[in-house]
Amino acid sequence: MTLRLVKAFVWLQWRLLVNGLRGGRRRDSLERFSRWSDTIVPAVAAVLLIPAVLLMAAAGGFAGWNLANGSGREAGVAFVLTLSLLGPLLWLLLRPLLAAGQGGVERGELLRLLPIPASFLRHLELIRAALDPILVLFAAAVLALPLGALIAGRPVVTLVAIVAGALLLAFFASFSAVLALGVQVLLRNRRRGELVTLIFFLALSSAGVVPQFFAREHRTAGSARPTRSAPERQFDIPVALRFFPSGLYAVGLADGSTGRVRGMALNLGALAALAALAYAATATLHRRLLDTPETSGSRATRAPVRVRMARWPGFSPVASATAAAQARTLLRTVRGKMLIISPVFTTVLFALVFTRDMPAKFLAQPAAIAAIAVFIGLANHSSVACNQFAADGNALVLEFLQPIDERDLLIGKLAGSTVLFAGSLFVALAALLLIFPSASPVLLLAVLAGGLASHFALAPVNALLAAFFPKTIDLGKLGKAGKPHSTAALVSFIAQAFAMLPAAACIVVPWFVLRNLALAPLLAGAWAIASWFLAVAALSLVARAVRARRENLAMVASGR
C-alpha cells in the first residue's frame, strides 16, 4: 500500500506541475510565457546543483582522506567540518518561515479525508526535508567522506564515518520536519502567524549588522597589529559548538580516527539521541497539526458597516476610492506592514551601527544611510507594485465589474502607495535627524523629494509588469507565497537603479559641483513634480495594456 501511495503522490505532483505550466485553454500566449518564465530560475538552480554536488562530494572525500591518513590534521578537519555544517543548520532554522504558506499537497484538508495513514503524511515531511537542495549539497560531502577514509586505508574510520554521517543526516531531516510542522501549527491562527512572521523578518534584517555592536579593536599601545596565537590553538573548536550536531559529528570523527573510543561513543551517542528526539517530536507535532483547526483570527461583527469615503484633493471619486482601498490593504496585511516598518527599522539600525568605528567611513554619513532608506523603501514597494493587480485577489474581479476606468484604477493605486511610501520615508529620515543632530535638514529634504521622484518614475514600469506578469500571491505572507513573478521582480529591480539616477544627480550636482546644497531640494522637488506628471501620462498608456488583459488578470487573481 505504501508503494501505491508513493506512486500516486509522485503522479499528483507531476500533474500539478504540468497543469500549472500549461494553464487553461483561455490563457493567451503571454500568460503561458509568464508561467514558463517563472520556472526558469528553479530549473537553472537544479542544473547548477549537479556540479555543486560533485564539488562538495570531492571536498568531503578530501576531508575523509585527511582525517584518516594519520597526518595529524584531525583537529583542523574537525574544525572545518564543525563550522561548515552550521550552514545547513542555519538554513533549516530560516526555511520554514521563508517558505511559509507554500505548503505541499499532503497538507490539504481533502487529503486528510482520504484513507491515507497519518504516519505516511508525516514521513513525507521527512522525505521533503531530505530532498532539500541545501541538505542534498551538504549530504554529498557527508556521504563522500567515508570514501575518502576508505581510500586512505582505514576501514574502521570508514565505518565510523558511515554511522556518524547517517546519524547527522537523520537529525537534519527530522529537525527540518520539526521546524516545518511547528511553524505550521503556529501559523494556524492568521493573526498570530502574521505577527510572528513580521517579527521574524525584522530580526532577520538586523542579523547582519548586530555583530557590529559587539565589535571591538584589540590593540595594545606598543603594537600596530594583534599578535598571532600559537599554532596548536588555531583549530580549537569553541566549547558551545561542541554540543551542536555539527560539533558532535566532527569531534566524534576526530576521536574515532585517533583511537579515542570513549570520546567517539559519547559524541555519536549524543548525536543519535538528538536525532531520535527530533524524530519523536515530528509525531507529536504532526498529530497536533491534524487536530488544530485553522482560524483567520478575525473578529465577528454584527453591526452593519458604513463606508465613508472622503475624496482626495485633486483626484476623481473613483481614483480617491481606489487610493483609500490600496492604502487600507497595505496597512492590514503583513507584507504591507513590512513595507512601512522596514525602512524605518533598517535605517535606525544602520544609523546606530554606522556611528561606531567602521572601516568604510562613508557609511557613517547621514546621506549614505538616507540613500539606503530610499533604496529599501523602493524595493519593498516595488515587490507589491509589480504585481499590484493579482495582489488584490478576488477583489480584482469586483473592481473590473465596476464602472472604473483603468487609468483611474492605476492612478488611485499609485496615490495610495505613495502616501504610505512618503510616510515611511519621512519617519525614517526624521529618526536619522535625531540620531545625527549635525545632519543637514536641507539634504534630508532633498533625499525625501528625490525618493518620491524615483517612486513616480518607477510606477509605470511596475504597472506594466503587473499587467504582463501577474502571479497569485498572498500579502499576508512574506515567503514565496507573497513574492511577485520572478521576471517582474528582476526587471523592476533593474529599473529601480535607473529610476534613482536622475534624483541622485539632482542632489550630487548642487552639492559637489555647484557647491550650493540649498539648490538640491529645489531641483529634487522640481524633478518630483515633473515625474508625477510624466507618470500620470505614462499610466494612461499602460491603461490600454491593462484593458486588453482584464480577463487574464482576473483569472490569475482568482487563482485559476
C-alpha positions in Angstrom: 0.0 0.0 0.0 2.8 2.4 0.8 4.3 1.9 -2.7 1.0 2.7 -4.3 0.6 5.8 -2.2 4.1 7.0 -3.2 3.3 6.4 -6.9 0.0 8.3 -6.5 1.7 11.3 -4.9 4.5 11.4 -7.5 1.9 11.4 -10.2 -0.1 14.1 -8.5 2.9 16.4 -8.1 3.8 15.8 -11.8 0.3 16.7 -12.9 0.2 19.8 -10.7 3.4 20.9 -12.3 2.3 20.3 -15.9 -1.2 21.8 -15.3 0.4 24.9 -13.7 2.7 25.4 -16.7 0.1 24.7 -19.4 -2.8 26.5 -17.8 -6.3 26.6 -19.1 -7.5 26.9 -22.7 -8.4 30.5 -22.4 -4.9 31.7 -21.4 -3.1 33.6 -24.1 0.5 33.1 -25.2 1.8 35.9 -22.9 0.2 34.3 -19.9 1.8 30.9 -20.8 5.1 32.6 -21.3 4.7 34.2 -17.9 4.1 30.8 -16.3 7.0 29.2 -18.0 9.4 32.0 -17.3 8.6 31.8 -13.6 10.1 28.2 -13.6 13.4 29.3 -15.3 15.1 30.2 -12.0 14.3 26.9 -10.2 15.3 24.9 -13.4 18.6 26.8 -13.7 19.2 26.2 -9.9 18.6 22.5 -10.4 21.0 22.3 -13.2 23.7 24.2 -11.3 23.1 21.9 -8.3 24.7 19.0 -10.1 28.3 20.4 -10.4 27.9 21.9 -6.9 27.1 18.4 -5.5 30.1 16.9 -7.3 32.3 19.7 -5.9 31.0 19.1 -2.4 31.5 15.4 -2.7 35.1 15.9 -3.8 35.6 18.2 -0.7 34.0 15.6 1.6 36.3 12.8 0.1 39.3 15.0 0.6 38.3 15.7 4.2 37.9 12.0 4.9 41.3 11.2 3.4 43.0 13.9 5.5 41.1 12.6 8.6 42.2 9.0 8.1 45.8 9.2 6.7 47.4 9.8 10.1 48.9 13.2 9.1 47.9 14.9 12.4 45.3 17.1 10.7 42.4 15.7 12.5 41.8 18.8 14.6 41.9 21.0 11.5 39.4 18.8 9.7 37.1 18.7 12.7 37.2 22.5 13.0 36.3 23.0 9.3 33.5 20.4 9.5 32.0 22.0 12.6 31.8 25.4 11.1 30.8 24.2 7.6 27.9 22.1 8.8 26.5 25.1 10.7 25.3 26.3 7.3 22.5 23.7 6.8 21.5 24.1 10.4 21.1 27.8 9.9 19.1 27.2 6.7 16.8 24.8 8.5 16.0 27.5 11.1 15.2 30.1 8.4 13.5 27.9 5.7 10.1 27.3 7.4 9.2 31.0 7.7 10.8 31.8 4.4 8.6 29.2 2.7 5.6 29.8 4.9 2.4 29.4 3.0 3.7 27.4 0.1 2.6 24.1 1.6 2.6 20.7 0.0 -0.1 18.7 -1.5 -0.3 16.4 1.6 -1.2 19.4 3.8 -4.6 19.9 2.1 -7.7 19.2 4.1 -9.1 16.9 1.4 -6.2 14.5 1.6 -6.8 14.1 5.3 -10.3 12.7 4.5 -8.8 10.0 2.2 -7.7 6.6 3.6 -4.1 7.7 3.9 -2.3 6.8 7.1 -1.2 9.9 9.2 2.3 8.3 9.5 2.7 8.3 5.7 1.9 12.0 5.6 4.4 12.6 8.4 7.1 10.7 6.7 6.5 12.7 3.5 7.7 15.7 5.5 10.9 13.9 6.3 11.4 12.9 2.7 10.9 16.5 1.6 13.4 17.7 4.1 15.9 15.1 2.9 15.5 16.3 -0.7 16.0 20.0 0.2 18.7 21.3 -2.2 20.8 22.7 0.7 20.7 19.4 2.5 21.5 17.5 -0.7 24.5 19.7 -1.2 26.0 19.0 2.2 24.8 15.4 2.2 27.1 14.8 -0.8 30.1 15.8 1.3 28.9 13.8 4.4 28.4 10.7 2.3 31.6 11.0 0.3 33.7 11.4 3.5 33.7 7.7 4.2 35.0 7.0 0.7 38.0 9.3 1.4 38.7 7.4 4.6 38.5 4.1 2.7 41.0 5.3 0.1 43.4 6.2 3.0 43.2 2.5 4.0 41.3 2.9 7.3 38.2 0.7 7.2 37.4 1.2 10.9 37.4 5.0 10.4 35.2 4.4 7.3 32.7 2.5 9.3 32.6 5.3 12.0 32.2 7.9 9.2 29.3 6.0 7.7 27.5 5.7 11.1 28.2 9.3 12.0 27.0 10.6 8.6 23.8 8.6 8.8 23.1 10.0 12.3 23.8 13.5 11.2 21.6 13.3 8.1 18.8 11.7 10.1 19.0 14.6 12.6 18.9 17.2 9.8 15.8 15.6 8.2 14.0 15.1 11.5 14.9 18.6 12.7 13.7 20.2 9.5 10.4 18.3 9.8 10.0 19.5 13.4 10.6 23.1 12.4 8.3 22.9 9.4 5.4 21.3 11.4 6.0 23.6 14.3 5.7 26.7 12.2 2.5 25.3 10.5 1.0 24.8 14.0 2.0 28.3 14.9 0.6 29.8 11.8 -2.8 28.1 12.0 -4.0 31.3 13.6 -3.6 34.0 10.9 -3.2 37.0 13.2 -0.6 35.2 15.3 1.1 34.0 12.2 1.3 37.5 10.7 2.8 38.8 13.9 5.4 36.1 14.2 6.3 36.4 10.6 6.7 40.2 10.9 8.9 39.9 14.0 11.0 37.2 12.3 11.8 39.2 9.2 12.6 42.3 11.3 15.0 40.2 13.3 16.4 38.6 10.1 17.0 42.0 8.5 19.1 43.1 11.6 21.0 39.9 11.9 23.7 41.0 9.5 24.6 44.2 11.4 24.0 43.2 15.0 27.6 41.8 15.4 28.9 45.3 14.8 27.5 46.3 18.2 29.9 43.8 19.8 32.9 44.5 17.6 36.0 45.7 19.5 39.5 46.6 18.4 42.1 44.7 20.4 45.3 46.7 20.1 48.0 47.5 22.7 49.8 50.8 22.9 53.0 49.4 21.6 51.8 47.2 18.8 50.2 48.1 15.5 48.6 44.7 14.9 47.4 41.9 17.2 49.8 39.0 17.9 49.1 35.6 16.3 48.0 32.8 18.6 50.0 29.7 18.9 49.6 27.1 16.1 48.3 24.5 18.4 45.4 26.8 19.4 44.5 27.7 15.8 41.9 24.9 15.4 40.3 24.8 18.8 36.5 24.3 18.4 34.6 26.7 20.7 33.0 24.8 23.7 29.5 25.9 22.7 29.8 24.5 19.2 30.9 21.1 20.6 27.3 20.5 21.7 25.9 21.4 18.3 25.1 18.4 16.0 27.9 19.5 13.6 30.3 19.6 16.6 29.3 16.2 17.9 29.7 14.8 14.4 33.1 16.4 13.8 34.6 15.6 17.2 33.2 12.1 17.1 35.0 11.5 13.7 38.2 13.0 15.1 38.1 10.8 18.2 37.4 7.8 16.0 40.3 8.5 13.7 42.8 8.9 16.7 41.6 5.9 18.6 39.7 7.6 21.4 36.8 5.2 21.5 35.2 6.6 24.6 35.0 10.1 23.2 33.7 8.8 19.9 31.0 6.8 21.6 29.9 9.8 23.8 29.7 12.2 20.8 27.9 9.8 18.4 25.6 8.6 21.2 24.6 12.2 21.9 24.0 12.8 18.2 21.9 9.7 18.0 19.8 10.9 21.0 19.2 14.2 19.3 18.1 12.5 16.1 15.8 10.2 18.0 14.3 13.1 20.0 13.7 15.1 16.8 12.1 12.1 15.1 9.8 11.6 18.1 8.8 15.3 18.1 7.6 15.0 14.5 4.9 12.6 15.5 3.6 14.9 18.3 3.6 18.0 16.1 2.0 16.3 13.2 -0.8 14.9 15.4 -1.3 18.4 16.8 -1.4 19.9 13.3 -4.1 17.5 12.3 -6.2 18.3 15.4 -5.8 22.1 15.3 -8.3 23.9 13.1 -7.2 26.8 11.0 -8.6 30.2 12.1 -8.4 33.6 10.4 -8.2 35.5 13.7 -10.9 37.9 12.5 -13.5 39.2 14.9 -17.1 38.7 14.0 -19.1 42.0 13.7 -22.8 42.0 13.9 -23.4 45.7 13.3 -23.6 46.8 9.7 -20.5 48.6 8.4 -20.9 52.0 7.0 -18.2 53.0 4.5 -17.4 56.7 4.4 -15.1 57.7 1.6 -13.5 61.1 1.7 -12.4 62.5 -1.7 -8.7 63.0 -2.0 -7.8 66.5 -3.3 -7.1 66.6 -7.0 -8.4 63.1 -7.7 -11.6 61.8 -9.1 -14.0 60.0 -6.8 -13.0 56.7 -8.4 -9.3 57.3 -8.0 -9.9 58.5 -4.4 -11.7 55.3 -3.5 -9.0 53.2 -5.2 -6.3 55.1 -3.3 -8.0 54.6 0.0 -8.6 50.9 -0.7 -4.9 50.4 -1.7 -3.7 52.1 1.5 -6.0 50.1 3.7 -5.0 46.9 2.0 -1.3 47.5 2.7 -2.0 48.6 6.3 -3.9 45.4 7.1 -1.5 42.8 5.6 1.8 41.6 7.0 3.6 42.4 3.7 2.1 45.9 3.7 3.2 46.5 7.3 6.6 45.3 6.4 6.8 47.9 3.6 6.1 50.6 6.1 8.2 49.4 9.1 11.2 48.0 7.2 12.7 51.4 6.0 12.3 52.9 9.5 13.6 49.9 11.3 16.6 49.3 9.0 17.6 53.0 8.9 17.6 53.3 12.6 19.6 50.1 13.0 22.1 51.1 10.4 22.5 54.6 11.9 23.2 53.1 15.3 25.7 50.6 13.9 27.4 53.0 11.5 28.1 55.6 14.2 30.6 53.1 15.6 34.1 52.6 14.2 33.7 51.4 10.7 36.3 50.6 8.1 34.3 52.4 5.4 33.8 55.9 6.9 31.4 57.0 4.1 28.7 54.6 5.5 28.6 56.6 8.7 27.4 59.7 6.8 23.7 60.6 7.1 23.5 60.9 3.3 24.6 57.3 2.8 22.1 56.0 5.3 19.4 58.1 3.8 20.1 56.6 0.4 19.9 53.1 1.9 16.4 54.1 3.3 15.2 55.2 -0.1 16.6 52.1 -1.8 14.9 49.8 0.8 11.6 51.7 0.6 11.6 51.5 -3.2 12.5 47.8 -3.3 9.8 46.9 -0.8 7.0 48.9 -2.5 8.1 47.5 -5.9 7.6 44.0 -4.6 3.9 44.7 -4.4 3.6 47.3 -7.2 4.9 44.9 -9.9 2.1 42.6 -9.1 -0.5 45.1 -7.9 -3.5 43.6 -9.8 -3.1 40.0 -8.9 -2.4 41.1 -5.3 -6.0 42.2 -4.9 -7.2 38.6 -5.3 -10.9 38.1 -5.8 -11.4 41.8 -5.2 -9.9 42.5 -8.6 -12.9 40.7 -10.2 -15.3 43.1 -8.4 -13.1 46.1 -9.4 -13.3 45.1 -13.1 -17.1 44.7 -12.8 -17.5 48.2 -11.6 -17.6 51.2 -14.0 -14.0 52.0 -13.2 -11.7 53.3 -15.9 -8.3 51.6 -15.9 -6.5 55.0 -15.8 -8.3 55.9 -12.6 -7.5 52.5 -11.1 -3.8 52.9 -11.9 -3.6 56.5 -10.6 -5.5 55.5 -7.4 -3.2 52.6 -6.7 -0.2 54.9 -7.2 -1.6 57.6 -4.9 -2.4 55.1 -2.1 1.1 53.5 -2.2 2.7 57.0 -2.5 1.1 58.1 0.8 2.5 55.1 2.6 5.9 55.3 0.9 6.2 59.0 1.7 5.1 58.5 5.3 7.6 55.7 6.0 10.4 57.5 4.3 9.6 60.7 6.2 9.7 58.9 9.6 13.0 57.2 8.7 14.7 60.5 7.7 13.3 62.2 10.8 14.7 59.4 13.0 18.0 59.9 11.2 18.0 63.6 12.0 17.5 62.7 15.7 20.4 60.3 15.7 22.7 62.7 13.7 21.9 66.1 15.1 24.6 67.6 12.8 22.8 66.3 9.7 21.6 68.8 7.3 17.8 69.1 7.1 18.2 70.6 3.7 20.0 67.4 2.5 17.4 65.1 4.0 14.6 67.1 2.5 16.3 66.7 -0.9 16.6 63.0 -0.3 12.8 62.8 0.5 11.9 64.7 -2.7 14.4 62.5 -4.7 12.8 59.3 -3.2 9.3 60.4 -4.3 10.6 61.3 -7.7 12.2 57.8 -8.1 8.9 56.3 -6.9 6.9 58.1 -9.5 9.4 57.3 -12.3 9.2 53.6 -11.4 5.4 53.5 -11.2 4.6 53.0 -14.9 7.2 50.2 -15.2 5.8 48.3 -12.3 2.2 48.8 -13.5 3.2 47.4 -16.9 5.0 44.4 -15.3 1.9 43.8 -13.2 -0.2 43.6 -16.3 2.1 41.3 -18.2 3.5 39.0 -15.4 0.7 38.5 -12.9 1.0 35.9 -10.2 -1.4 34.7 -7.5 0.1 35.8 -4.1 -1.0 36.3 -0.5 0.0 39.6 1.0 -0.4 38.0 4.4 2.8 36.0 3.9 6.4 37.1 3.4 7.7 33.9 1.9 7.5 32.7 -1.7 3.7 32.8 -1.4 3.9 36.6 -1.1 6.5 37.3 -3.7 5.8 38.6 -7.2 6.7 36.9 -10.5 10.5 36.3 -10.7 10.8 38.0 -14.1 8.8 41.0 -12.9 10.8 41.3 -9.8 14.1 41.2 -11.7 13.1 43.8 -14.3 11.7 46.0 -11.5 14.9 45.8 -9.6 16.9 46.8 -12.7 14.5 49.7 -13.4 14.8 50.9 -9.8 18.5 51.6 -10.3 17.8 53.7 -13.4 14.9 55.5 -11.7 17.2 56.6 -8.9 19.9 58.1 -11.2 18.1 61.4 -12.1 17.2 62.0 -8.4 20.7 61.3 -7.3 22.0 63.8 -9.9 19.7 66.5 -8.6 21.4 66.1 -5.2 25.0 65.4 -6.2 25.4 68.2 -8.8 24.4 71.1 -6.5 26.2 69.5 -3.5 29.6 68.7 -5.1 29.7 70.5 -8.4 27.9 73.8 -7.7 28.8 73.8 -4.0 25.4 75.0 -3.1 23.4 72.4 -1.2 20.4 74.7 -0.9 19.6 74.1 -4.6 19.4 70.3 -4.0 15.8 70.2 -2.6 14.7 72.7 -5.2 16.0 70.6 -8.1 14.8 67.3 -6.5 11.4 68.8 -5.8 11.1 70.1 -9.3 12.0 66.6 -10.6 9.5 65.0 -8.3 6.7 67.2 -9.7 7.8 66.5 -13.2 8.0 62.8 -12.5 4.4 62.8 -11.2 3.0 64.3 -14.4 5.2 62.0 -16.5 4.0 59.0 -14.5 0.3 60.0 -14.9 0.8 60.4 -18.7 2.6 57.1 -18.9 -0.1 55.4 -16.9 -2.7 56.5 -19.5 -0.7 54.4 -22.0 -0.3 51.5 -19.5 -4.1 51.5 -19.0 -4.5 50.3 -22.6 -2.4 47.2 -21.8 -4.5 46.6 -18.6 -7.7 46.9 -20.6 -6.5 44.3 -23.1 -5.6 41.9 -20.3 -8.5 42.3 -18.0 -9.7 38.7 -18.4 -6.3 37.1 -17.8 -5.6 39.3 -14.8 -9.0 38.4 -13.3 -8.3 34.7 -13.8 -4.8 34.9 -12.2 -6.1 37.0 -9.3 -8.8 34.5 -8.6 -6.3 31.6 -8.6 -7.4 30.0 -11.9 
